[in-house]
Amino acid sequence: MAEPLEEELKTYEENKQELVKKANGRYVLIKGKTIVDIFESEQDAIKTGIGKFGNVPFLVKKIEEVEQTQNYTSNLIKIGV
């Protein structure tokens, strides 16, 4: 069984060079092997994805040549306060 969004991530990687040239810094909406559209904001991409596909997995990803890593540390979370 395929992992969730495995096909969408593969589609992104296969098209990454072209996407970076065309729309670096914007957001891509991908469903399966289809690049649905490119958006200025993540929220617009998500709204469109929900409108077209409903409450099912689809990929919204920022188009970046070098992807930024997001780090979360537990010392930023206050528990029981």
Phi and psi restraints in degrees (range 20) as a CNS / XPLOR table:
assign (resid 1 and name C) (resid 2 and name N)
       (resid 2 and name CA) (resid 2 and name C) 1.0 -73.0 20.0 2
assign (resid 2 and name N) (resid 2 and name CA)
       (resid 2 and name C) (resid 3 and name N) 1.0 148.6 20.0 2
assign (resid 2 and name C) (resid 3 and name N)
       (resid 3 and name CA) (resid 3 and name C) 1.0 -70.7 20.0 2
assign (resid 3 and name N) (resid 3 and name CA)
       (resid 3 and name C) (resid 4 and name N) 1.0 151.9 20.0 2
assign (resid 3 and name C) (resid 4 and name N)
       (resid 4 and name CA) (resid 4 and name C) 1.0 -57.3 20.0 2
assign (resid 4 and name N) (resid 4 and name CA)
       (resid 4 and name C) (resid 5 and name N) 1.0 134.3 20.0 2
assign (resid 4 and name C) (resid 5 and name N)
       (resid 5 and name CA) (resid 5 and name C) 1.0 66.5 20.0 2
assign (resid 5 and name N) (resid 5 and name CA)
       (resid 5 and name C) (resid 6 and name N) 1.0 10.8 20.0 2
assign (resid 5 and name C) (resid 6 and name N)
       (resid 6 and name CA) (resid 6 and name C) 1.0 -59.2 20.0 2
assign (resid 6 and name N) (resid 6 and name CA)
       (resid 6 and name C) (resid 7 and name N) 1.0 -45.9 20.0 2
assign (resid 6 and name C) (resid 7 and name N)
       (resid 7 and name CA) (resid 7 and name C) 1.0 -64.7 20.0 2
assign (resid 7 and name N) (resid 7 and name CA)
       (resid 7 and name C) (resid 8 and name N) 1.0 -41.2 20.0 2
assign (resid 7 and name C) (resid 8 and name N)
       (resid 8 and name CA) (resid 8 and name C) 1.0 -65.3 20.0 2
assign (resid 8 and name N) (resid 8 and name CA)
       (resid 8 and name C) (resid 9 and name N) 1.0 -42.1 20.0 2
assign (resid 8 and name C) (resid 9 and name N)
       (resid 9 and name CA) (resid 9 and name C) 1.0 -65.5 20.0 2
assign (resid 9 and name N) (resid 9 and name CA)
       (resid 9 and name C) (resid 10 and name N) 1.0 -37.8 20.0 2
assign (resid 9 and name C) (resid 10 and name N)
       (resid 10 and name CA) (resid 10 and name C) 1.0 -64.2 20.0 2
assign (resid 10 and name N) (resid 10 and name CA)
       (resid 10 and name C) (resid 11 and name N) 1.0 -42.4 20.0 2
assign (resid 10 and name C) (resid 11 and name N)
       (resid 11 and name CA) (resid 11 and name C) 1.0 -60.5 20.0 2
assign (resid 11 and name N) (resid 11 and name CA)
       (resid 11 and name C) (resid 12 and name N) 1.0 -42.9 20.0 2
assign (resid 11 and name C) (resid 12 and name N)
       (resid 12 and name CA) (resid 12 and name C) 1.0 -60.2 20.0 2
assign (resid 12 and name N) (resid 12 and name CA)
       (resid 12 and name C) (resid 13 and name N) 1.0 -50.4 20.0 2
assign (resid 12 and name C) (resid 13 and name N)
       (resid 13 and name CA) (resid 13 and name C) 1.0 -61.3 20.0 2
assign (resid 13 and name N) (resid 13 and name CA)
       (resid 13 and name C) (resid 14 and name N) 1.0 -39.8 20.0 2
assign (resid 13 and name C) (resid 14 and name N)
       (resid 14 and name CA) (resid 14 and name C) 1.0 -65.7 20.0 2
assign (resid 14 and name N) (resid 14 and name CA)
       (resid 14 and name C) (resid 15 and name N) 1.0 -25.5 20.0 2
assign (resid 14 and name C) (resid 15 and name N)
       (resid 15 and name CA) (resid 15 and name C) 1.0 -112.3 20.0 2
assign (resid 15 and name N) (resid 15 and name CA)
       (resid 15 and name C) (resid 16 and name N) 1.0 6.1 20.0 2
assign (resid 15 and name C) (resid 16 and name N)
       (resid 16 and name CA) (resid 16 and name C) 1.0 -57.3 20.0 2
assign (resid 16 and name N) (resid 16 and name CA)
       (resid 16 and name C) (resid 17 and name N) 1.0 -47.0 20.0 2
assign (resid 16 and name C) (resid 17 and name N)
       (resid 17 and name CA) (resid 17 and name C) 1.0 -56.1 20.0 2
assign (resid 17 and name N) (resid 17 and name CA)
       (resid 17 and name C) (resid 18 and name N) 1.0 -47.8 20.0 2
assign (resid 17 and name C) (resid 18 and name N)
       (resid 18 and name CA) (resid 18 and name C) 1.0 -66.2 20.0 2
assign (resid 18 and name N) (resid 18 and name CA)
       (resid 18 and name C) (resid 19 and name N) 1.0 -41.4 20.0 2
assign (resid 18 and name C) (resid 19 and name N)
       (resid 19 and name CA) (resid 19 and name C) 1.0 -63.0 20.0 2
assign (resid 19 and name N) (resid 19 and name CA)
       (resid 19 and name C) (resid 20 and name N) 1.0 -42.3 20.0 2
assign (resid 19 and name C) (resid 20 and name N)
       (resid 20 and name CA) (resid 20 and name C) 1.0 -62.5 20.0 2
assign (resid 20 and name N) (resid 20 and name CA)
       (resid 20 and name C) (resid 21 and name N) 1.0 -43.6 20.0 2
assign (resid 20 and name C) (resid 21 and name N)
       (resid 21 and name CA) (resid 21 and name C) 1.0 -63.4 20.0 2
assign (resid 21 and name N) (resid 21 and name CA)
       (resid 21 and name C) (resid 22 and name N) 1.0 -39.3 20.0 2
assign (resid 21 and name C) (resid 22 and name N)
       (resid 22 and name CA) (resid 22 and name C) 1.0 -85.7 20.0 2
assign (resid 22 and name N) (resid 22 and name CA)
       (resid 22 and name C) (resid 23 and name N) 1.0 -35.5 20.0 2
assign (resid 22 and name C) (resid 23 and name N)
       (resid 23 and name CA) (resid 23 and name C) 1.0 -149.4 20.0 2
assign (resid 23 and name N) (resid 23 and name CA)
       (resid 23 and name C) (resid 24 and name N) 1.0 40.6 20.0 2
assign (resid 23 and name C) (resid 24 and name N)
       (resid 24 and name CA) (resid 24 and name C) 1.0 -56.5 20.0 2
assign (resid 24 and name N) (resid 24 and name CA)
       (resid 24 and name C) (resid 25 and name N) 1.0 132.0 20.0 2
assign (resid 24 and name C) (resid 25 and name N)
       (resid 25 and name CA) (resid 25 and name C) 1.0 90.1 20.0 2
assign (resid 25 and name N) (resid 25 and name CA)
       (resid 25 and name C) (resid 26 and name N) 1.0 -9.8 20.0 2
assign (resid 25 and name C) (resid 26 and name N)
       (resid 26 and name CA) (resid 26 and name C) 1.0 -95.1 20.0 2
assign (resid 26 and name N) (resid 26 and name CA)
       (resid 26 and name C) (resid 27 and name N) 1.0 -173.5 20.0 2
assign (resid 26 and name C) (resid 27 and name N)
       (resid 27 and name CA) (resid 27 and name C) 1.0 -120.5 20.0 2
assign (resid 27 and name N) (resid 27 and name CA)
       (resid 27 and name C) (resid 28 and name N) 1.0 136.6 20.0 2
assign (resid 27 and name C) (resid 28 and name N)
       (resid 28 and name CA) (resid 28 and name C) 1.0 -109.0 20.0 2
assign (resid 28 and name N) (resid 28 and name CA)
       (resid 28 and name C) (resid 29 and name N) 1.0 141.6 20.0 2
assign (resid 28 and name C) (resid 29 and name N)
       (resid 29 and name CA) (resid 29 and name C) 1.0 -108.6 20.0 2
assign (resid 29 and name N) (resid 29 and name CA)
       (resid 29 and name C) (resid 30 and name N) 1.0 122.3 20.0 2
assign (resid 29 and name C) (resid 30 and name N)
       (resid 30 and name CA) (resid 30 and name C) 1.0 -127.7 20.0 2
assign (resid 30 and name N) (resid 30 and name CA)
       (resid 30 and name C) (resid 31 and name N) 1.0 133.8 20.0 2
assign (resid 30 and name C) (resid 31 and name N)
       (resid 31 and name CA) (resid 31 and name C) 1.0 -129.0 20.0 2
assign (resid 31 and name N) (resid 31 and name CA)
       (resid 31 and name C) (resid 32 and name N) 1.0 116.6 20.0 2
assign (resid 31 and name C) (resid 32 and name N)
       (resid 32 and name CA) (resid 32 and name C) 1.0 63.6 20.0 2
assign (resid 32 and name N) (resid 32 and name CA)
       (resid 32 and name C) (resid 33 and name N) 1.0 -126.2 20.0 2
assign (resid 32 and name C) (resid 33 and name N)
       (resid 33 and name CA) (resid 33 and name C) 1.0 -97.2 20.0 2
assign (resid 33 and name N) (resid 33 and name CA)
       (resid 33 and name C) (resid 34 and name N) 1.0 9.8 20.0 2
assign (resid 33 and name C) (resid 34 and name N)
       (resid 34 and name CA) (resid 34 and name C) 1.0 -106.4 20.0 2
assign (resid 34 and name N) (resid 34 and name CA)
       (resid 34 and name C) (resid 35 and name N) 1.0 125.6 20.0 2
assign (resid 34 and name C) (resid 35 and name N)
       (resid 35 and name CA) (resid 35 and name C) 1.0 -83.8 20.0 2
assign (resid 35 and name N) (resid 35 and name CA)
       (resid 35 and name C) (resid 36 and name N) 1.0 108.8 20.0 2
assign (resid 35 and name C) (resid 36 and name N)
       (resid 36 and name CA) (resid 36 and name C) 1.0 -74.1 20.0 2
assign (resid 36 and name N) (resid 36 and name CA)
       (resid 36 and name C) (resid 37 and name N) 1.0 -50.6 20.0 2
assign (resid 36 and name C) (resid 37 and name N)
       (resid 37 and name CA) (resid 37 and name C) 1.0 -172.3 20.0 2
assign (resid 37 and name N) (resid 37 and name CA)
       (resid 37 and name C) (resid 38 and name N) 1.0 172.9 20.0 2
assign (resid 37 and name C) (resid 38 and name N)
       (resid 38 and name CA) (resid 38 and name C) 1.0 -121.2 20.0 2
assign (resid 38 and name N) (resid 38 and name CA)
       (resid 38 and name C) (resid 39 and name N) 1.0 141.2 20.0 2
assign (resid 38 and name C) (resid 39 and name N)
       (resid 39 and name CA) (resid 39 and name C) 1.0 -132.0 20.0 2
assign (resid 39 and name N) (resid 39 and name CA)
       (resid 39 and name C) (resid 40 and name N) 1.0 156.1 20.0 2
assign (resid 39 and name C) (resid 40 and name N)
       (resid 40 and name CA) (resid 40 and name C) 1.0 -74.1 20.0 2
assign (resid 40 and name N) (resid 40 and name CA)
       (resid 40 and name C) (resid 41 and name N) 1.0 -32.5 20.0 2
assign (resid 40 and name C) (resid 41 and name N)
       (resid 41 and name CA) (resid 41 and name C) 1.0 -127.9 20.0 2
assign (resid 41 and name N) (resid 41 and name CA)
       (resid 41 and name C) (resid 42 and name N) 1.0 151.4 20.0 2
assign (resid 41 and name C) (resid 42 and name N)
       (resid 42 and name CA) (resid 42 and name C) 1.0 -62.3 20.0 2
assign (resid 42 and name N) (resid 42 and name CA)
       (resid 42 and name C) (resid 43 and name N) 1.0 -39.9 20.0 2
assign (resid 42 and name C) (resid 43 and name N)
       (resid 43 and name CA) (resid 43 and name C) 1.0 -61.9 20.0 2
assign (resid 43 and name N) (resid 43 and name CA)
       (resid 43 and name C) (resid 44 and name N) 1.0 -41.3 20.0 2
assign (resid 43 and name C) (resid 44 and name N)
       (resid 44 and name CA) (resid 44 and name C) 1.0 -64.4 20.0 2
assign (resid 44 and name N) (resid 44 and name CA)
       (resid 44 and name C) (resid 45 and name N) 1.0 -39.7 20.0 2
assign (resid 44 and name C) (resid 45 and name N)
       (resid 45 and name CA) (resid 45 and name C) 1.0 -64.5 20.0 2
assign (resid 45 and name N) (resid 45 and name CA)
       (resid 45 and name C) (resid 46 and name N) 1.0 -43.2 20.0 2
assign (resid 45 and name C) (resid 46 and name N)
       (resid 46 and name CA) (resid 46 and name C) 1.0 -64.4 20.0 2
assign (resid 46 and name N) (resid 46 and name CA)
       (resid 46 and name C) (resid 47 and name N) 1.0 -45.9 20.0 2
assign (resid 46 and name C) (resid 47 and name N)
       (resid 47 and name CA) (resid 47 and name C) 1.0 -58.3 20.0 2
assign (resid 47 and name N) (resid 47 and name CA)
       (resid 47 and name C) (resid 48 and name N) 1.0 -43.9 20.0 2
assign (resid 47 and name C) (resid 48 and name N)
       (resid 48 and name CA) (resid 48 and name C) 1.0 -65.2 20.0 2
assign (resid 48 and name N) (resid 48 and name CA)
       (resid 48 and name C) (resid 49 and name N) 1.0 -42.6 20.0 2
assign (resid 48 and name C) (resid 49 and name N)
       (resid 49 and name CA) (resid 49 and name C) 1.0 -59.4 20.0 2
assign (resid 49 and name N) (resid 49 and name CA)
       (resid 49 and name C) (resid 50 and name N) 1.0 -45.0 20.0 2
assign (resid 49 and name C) (resid 50 and name N)
       (resid 50 and name CA) (resid 50 and name C) 1.0 -65.7 20.0 2
assign (resid 50 and name N) (resid 50 and name CA)
       (resid 50 and name C) (resid 51 and name N) 1.0 -41.4 20.0 2
assign (resid 50 and name C) (resid 51 and name N)
       (resid 51 and name CA) (resid 51 and name C) 1.0 -63.3 20.0 2
assign (resid 51 and name N) (resid 51 and name CA)
       (resid 51 and name C) (resid 52 and name N) 1.0 -39.3 20.0 2
assign (resid 51 and name C) (resid 52 and name N)
       (resid 52 and name CA) (resid 52 and name C) 1.0 -82.0 20.0 2
assign (resid 52 and name N) (resid 52 and name CA)
       (resid 52 and name C) (resid 53 and name N) 1.0 -38.5 20.0 2
assign (resid 52 and name C) (resid 53 and name N)
       (resid 53 and name CA) (resid 53 and name C) 1.0 -115.2 20.0 2
assign (resid 53 and name N) (resid 53 and name CA)
       (resid 53 and name C) (resid 54 and name N) 1.0 -16.8 20.0 2
assign (resid 53 and name C) (resid 54 and name N)
       (resid 54 and name CA) (resid 54 and name C) 1.0 81.6 20.0 2
assign (resid 54 and name N) (resid 54 and name CA)
       (resid 54 and name C) (resid 55 and name N) 1.0 -158.1 20.0 2
assign (resid 54 and name C) (resid 55 and name N)
       (resid 55 and name CA) (resid 55 and name C) 1.0 -87.6 20.0 2
assign (resid 55 and name N) (resid 55 and name CA)
       (resid 55 and name C) (resid 56 and name N) 1.0 65.8 20.0 2
assign (resid 55 and name C) (resid 56 and name N)
       (resid 56 and name CA) (resid 56 and name C) 1.0 -132.2 20.0 2
assign (resid 56 and name N) (resid 56 and name CA)
       (resid 56 and name C) (resid 57 and name N) 1.0 160.9 20.0 2
assign (resid 56 and name C) (resid 57 and name N)
       (resid 57 and name CA) (resid 57 and name C) 1.0 -64.9 20.0 2
assign (resid 57 and name N) (resid 57 and name CA)
       (resid 57 and name C) (resid 58 and name N) 1.0 134.2 20.0 2
assign (resid 57 and name C) (resid 58 and name N)
       (resid 58 and name CA) (resid 58 and name C) 1.0 -150.1 20.0 2
assign (resid 58 and name N) (resid 58 and name CA)
       (resid 58 and name C) (resid 59 and name N) 1.0 160.9 20.0 2
assign (resid 58 and name C) (resid 59 and name N)
       (resid 59 and name CA) (resid 59 and name C) 1.0 -105.8 20.0 2
assign (resid 59 and name N) (resid 59 and name CA)
       (resid 59 and name C) (resid 60 and name N) 1.0 128.9 20.0 2
assign (resid 59 and name C) (resid 60 and name N)
       (resid 60 and name CA) (resid 60 and name C) 1.0 -118.7 20.0 2
assign (resid 60 and name N) (resid 60 and name CA)
       (resid 60 and name C) (resid 61 and name N) 1.0 121.4 20.0 2
assign (resid 60 and name C) (resid 61 and name N)
       (resid 61 and name CA) (resid 61 and name C) 1.0 -138.6 20.0 2
assign (resid 61 and name N) (resid 61 and name CA)
       (resid 61 and name C) (resid 62 and name N) 1.0 137.7 20.0 2
assign (resid 61 and name C) (resid 62 and name N)
       (resid 62 and name CA) (resid 62 and name C) 1.0 -71.7 20.0 2
assign (resid 62 and name N) (resid 62 and name CA)
       (resid 62 and name C) (resid 63 and name N) 1.0 133.0 20.0 2
assign (resid 62 and name C) (resid 63 and name N)
       (resid 63 and name CA) (resid 63 and name C) 1.0 -85.2 20.0 2
assign (resid 63 and name N) (resid 63 and name CA)
       (resid 63 and name C) (resid 64 and name N) 1.0 114.6 20.0 2
assign (resid 63 and name C) (resid 64 and name N)
       (resid 64 and name CA) (resid 64 and name C) 1.0 -142.8 20.0 2
assign (resid 64 and name N) (resid 64 and name CA)
       (resid 64 and name C) (resid 65 and name N) 1.0 137.5 20.0 2
assign (resid 64 and name C) (resid 65 and name N)
       (resid 65 and name CA) (resid 65 and name C) 1.0 -64.6 20.0 2
assign (resid 65 and name N) (resid 65 and name CA)
       (resid 65 and name C) (resid 66 and name N) 1.0 -46.9 20.0 2
assign (resid 65 and name C) (resid 66 and name N)
       (resid 66 and name CA) (resid 66 and name C) 1.0 -115.5 20.0 2
assign (resid 66 and name N) (resid 66 and name CA)
       (resid 66 and name C) (resid 67 and name N) 1.0 115.4 20.0 2
assign (resid 66 and name C) (resid 67 and name N)
       (resid 67 and name CA) (resid 67 and name C) 1.0 -75.1 20.0 2
assign (resid 67 and name N) (resid 67 and name CA)
       (resid 67 and name C) (resid 68 and name N) 1.0 140.2 20.0 2
assign (resid 67 and name C) (resid 68 and name N)
       (resid 68 and name CA) (resid 68 and name C) 1.0 -86.4 20.0 2
assign (resid 68 and name N) (resid 68 and name CA)
       (resid 68 and name C) (resid 69 and name N) 1.0 133.5 20.0 2
assign (resid 68 and name C) (resid 69 and name N)
       (resid 69 and name CA) (resid 69 and name C) 1.0 -86.0 20.0 2
assign (resid 69 and name N) (resid 69 and name CA)
       (resid 69 and name C) (resid 70 and name N) 1.0 136.2 20.0 2
assign (resid 69 and name C) (resid 70 and name N)
       (resid 70 and name CA) (resid 70 and name C) 1.0 -103.9 20.0 2
assign (resid 70 and name N) (resid 70 and name CA)
       (resid 70 and name C) (resid 71 and name N) 1.0 125.3 20.0 2
assign (resid 70 and name C) (resid 71 and name N)
       (resid 71 and name CA) (resid 71 and name C) 1.0 -113.7 20.0 2
assign (resid 71 and name N) (resid 71 and name CA)
       (resid 71 and name C) (resid 72 and name N) 1.0 137.0 20.0 2
assign (resid 71 and name C) (resid 72 and name N)
       (resid 72 and name CA) (resid 72 and name C) 1.0 -123.5 20.0 2
assign (resid 72 and name N) (resid 72 and name CA)
       (resid 72 and name C) (resid 73 and name N) 1.0 132.6 20.0 2
assign (resid 72 and name C) (resid 73 and name N)
       (resid 73 and name CA) (resid 73 and name C) 1.0 -117.6 20.0 2
assign (resid 73 and name N) (resid 73 and name CA)
       (resid 73 and name C) (resid 74 and name N) 1.0 144.9 20.0 2
assign (resid 73 and name C) (resid 74 and name N)
       (resid 74 and name CA) (resid 74 and name C) 1.0 -67.9 20.0 2
assign (resid 74 and name N) (resid 74 and name CA)
       (resid 74 and name C) (resid 75 and name N) 1.0 -21.0 20.0 2
assign (resid 74 and name C) (resid 75 and name N)
       (resid 75 and name CA) (resid 75 and name C) 1.0 -72.5 20.0 2
assign (resid 75 and name N) (resid 75 and name CA)
       (resid 75 and name C) (resid 76 and name N) 1.0 -7.5 20.0 2
assign (resid 75 and name C) (resid 76 and name N)
       (resid 76 and name CA) (resid 76 and name C) 1.0 -87.7 20.0 2
assign (resid 76 and name N) (resid 76 and name CA)
       (resid 76 and name C) (resid 77 and name N) 1.0 -8.7 20.0 2
assign (resid 76 and name C) (resid 77 and name N)
       (resid 77 and name CA) (resid 77 and name C) 1.0 -104.5 20.0 2
assign (resid 77 and name N) (resid 77 and name CA)
       (resid 77 and name C) (resid 78 and name N) 1.0 123.9 20.0 2
assign (resid 77 and name C) (resid 78 and name N)
       (resid 78 and name CA) (resid 78 and name C) 1.0 -97.6 20.0 2
assign (resid 78 and name N) (resid 78 and name CA)
       (resid 78 and name C) (resid 79 and name N) 1.0 120.7 20.0 2
assign (resid 78 and name C) (resid 79 and name N)
       (resid 79 and name CA) (resid 79 and name C) 1.0 -102.6 20.0 2
assign (resid 79 and name N) (resid 79 and name CA)
       (resid 79 and name C) (resid 80 and name N) 1.0 133.7 20.0 2
assign (resid 79 and name C) (resid 80 and name N)
       (resid 80 and name CA) (resid 80 and name C) 1.0 74.5 20.0 2
assign (resid 80 and name N) (resid 80 and name CA)
       (resid 80 and name C) (resid 81 and name N) 1.0 22.2 20.0 2
